[in-house]
């Protein structure tokens, strides 16, 4: 067997190709969608305010109407959301999609420089921003030439005063509902949703600055249905299902990240769960939310699992009401799995795997497993076809190692305006994941290493080339190589090997001067990059960066050197979403 598919007993249901995402979520009754009458859709964490289906429908229409009237937002315009999780986040997404426009979700931790790159790349016409990030947006918008009157605040109930002259979503919804409908809802012809973009989500790919990934409506809808089929959602006969309407899930994973956007937000709502929307992760507050809202379903990343296993606030806390947990975005070691089983005694626990380029899930642990296979990223979900390409280009059989290449109905369309990167990753409908894997006879995926150069810090992608290019702009740096070291909490951390410019070589021989140089070089990164890209692994001076005859950095040589020096030579098996 050289091509692997899902071993699920249930066939992949029909995937409509003429619906937008809000039509699929709010207007269409798919056979996989459970009945959820009188079930809360969203709950605001701090206040406990519940939001049901009719309010969501009304707010989506009101906001779409206001966006059309005030700014003539229409088909193929791009709208940026620069905000932590918020109960109006899905409203902003679905109102934009209703008009045929495109959402580009941005990391609210970005610096102005990083946001400018995204705004310029996507040619954003409007920005939704949380009040806490307004200063960054005002700076970035000016440089990206987005007018200030096209900046809209997401209402912050803890800071209810809106700056003078700044529009806000709450008032726009009221404005739109008070006026006649001025927009024509975007409706697709047969097959059109496979081409019409819903999201421009950003991924680091293999190198350089983050790249926009073109994700059509059909890809998101397909992945929702694939996961629903995998977990027997709404099925009465095909096997166990861990989801029931009225169950309560956390929405602490950031919605700007593909894992939070598709699996946490869209799939969980589709499956009938009430999402408790948590704007910002603080472990003790989060723990209080789990208990207060009687959370039944947790979607987490490894740093949160580490805290659940080791934080002193866990002492005496009863989490027996939790019945399902999935971990993605970064590695989860077997040792952590064993520890979290004790913390969550009644929960099924396992991992998932996916990428922005595949519009999320490729594999997830199956419903019949109480505890997912240790080290496994789960089994292939229905509709996914996978190949293992060995170093010599041949296809690997079960148990053999090579790069994972996948296809299926949820694949993204490529990197817009970047033909070379698209050609390298997207090949005739197949996506090169850049991950070295082994797949067994049961279609379980074991991720062993990365073929591509990116690594992940707390689940966020870091491209070494981006940091190296930035380091080379510092006058003291003659050459640089960034690698990752392993960390129990963050998974991986960036460490920079630096060849110093000859003008400061002598200073490095003095201990205090060398420390000042390291601090200054690290600050050069922290001043302009989002926090997870900071050089938390340190700065090491080196005489020369090892390279092959063609000049390519021998990154693995320095990575192995760094990990050996810290006693973490062997990377844990990895699973990511």
C-alpha positions, 0 to 999 in steps of 0.5 A: 500500500503506497497510498493511505486513506481513512479507515473510518467505517462511515463514507464521506457525506456529500459536500455542497459546493454552492454555499458560502460559509454563513449559508452553510452554518446558519441556513442549511441543514446538512445531514451531519448537523445535529438538531440544536433547538434552544441551545446556546451558541456562544457564551461570553466568558467573563459575564456569562452572557449567552448568545443564541441562533436568532441573535447571531443571524440578526447581528450578522445581517445588521453588520453586513448591511452597515458595511455595505451602506457605509463603505460599500464592502463587496465581493473580493474586498478584504477585511482584516480582523485584528483581535483576540477572541470575541463573541462578535468575531464570528459575526464579523467573519460571516457578515463579511462573507455574506457580502462576498468579501474575504477575511484575513485574520491577523495575530493581535500580538503582531507589532505594527511592522508585522501588521503592515506586511499583512495589510499590504499583502492582502490590500485590506479595505477595512479593519476590525480591531479590539480596543486593546490593539487600537494603537498598533492598528492606527500606526499600521493603517497609516503606513498601509494607507487604510483610512482611519474611518475604516477602522472599526472597534470590537466592543470591549465590555470592560472598557465600554467608552469608545474613542470619539470618531471611531466606529464600533461593531455594536453601533454598526449592527444597530445602524444596519438593522434600522435601515432597509437592506442595501446589499445582495447576499453572495450566492454561488453557482454550482462549483463556485465555492471551490474557487471563491476565497473566504480567508487569506490566512497567514502561514510561514511556509518554508522560509521568509515572511509569513505568506497569505494562504488562499482558502475558499469557502468549500475548503472550510465546509469540507473540513467541517463535514470531514471531521463530523464524519470522522466523529459520527456527528448526528449518526445514530448507527455508525459508532460512538460520538463524543459530541452532543448538542448542549455540550460546552467547549472552550474557545481559548484557541485564537480564532486567527489561527487555523486550528482555532478558526476552523476546528474550534469555532466553525466545527464545534458550533456545527456539532451543536456545542456552546462555545465559551469565548475566552479573549486571553489565556491566563491559566488560573482564569482559564481554570476558573472558567472551566469549572464555572461553565462546566466545560465538557470539551477542551481544545488545547495546545501542549503548553496548556497541557503542561500547566494542567499537569504541573500548575499549583492552582490545579490542587484539589480542582475537580475536572471530572466533568470534562469528557473530550480533549484534543491537543494540536498545533505542536508536539505532545509527548507521551509522558505528558499524555500519561500525566494528563490522563490523571488530571482528566480522569473521565476524558478521552484524550488524543491529538490532531494534525493539520496545516493552514495549507490543508485548511486544517485537519488531516488526522485526528484521534478516532472516537473509539479510542479512549486514549489516542495512540501515544505518539500518534497525530491521529488517523486520517479523516474521511476524504484525505488521501496521503502518500509518504515520499521517501528521499529517493522520490519513491512512495513509502509503504506502511511503516516506512519514513518520508515526507507526508504529501496529502490531498482531499476536499479541504486543500487550500488553493496556494499562495496568492501572488507567489507563484514560486512558493505555490509551485513548491508546495501545491502540486496537482492538487496535492500539498507537500506538508514538509513533515517527515512521517510514518503511517502504519497499517491503520492509517495512523500518522506519526510525525517524526521530524520536519523536512521544511525549516519552520518550527513551532513556538507554542503552536505558532510558526517561526521561519528561521529565514525571517529572523536571520534576515532581520538579524543581518540588518544589525550592524554587529551581525556578519552572518546568522543561523536560527535553530530551535531548541526543545522546551517542555512548555513552548515545544521549541524556542528560537536560538540564534548562532551569530557571526560577529562583525569584525568591528566588535569581535574583540568585545566578545572576548570579555564576558560582560561585553559579550553579554551586552552584545547578546542582549542588544542582538536579542533586543533587535528582534524583540523590538520589532517581532511578535513575542513568540519569535523572540530569541528566548533560546538565546544568542550564541557566537560562532566563528562561521555558519556551516554551509554546503558547497552551494552556500545553503546553511547546514541548519541541522548541524547547528540544531543538533549542536544546540540541543546536545549542549542542552541535553535535549537531543531527541525531539518528541514525536510531533502532532500539530494542527 
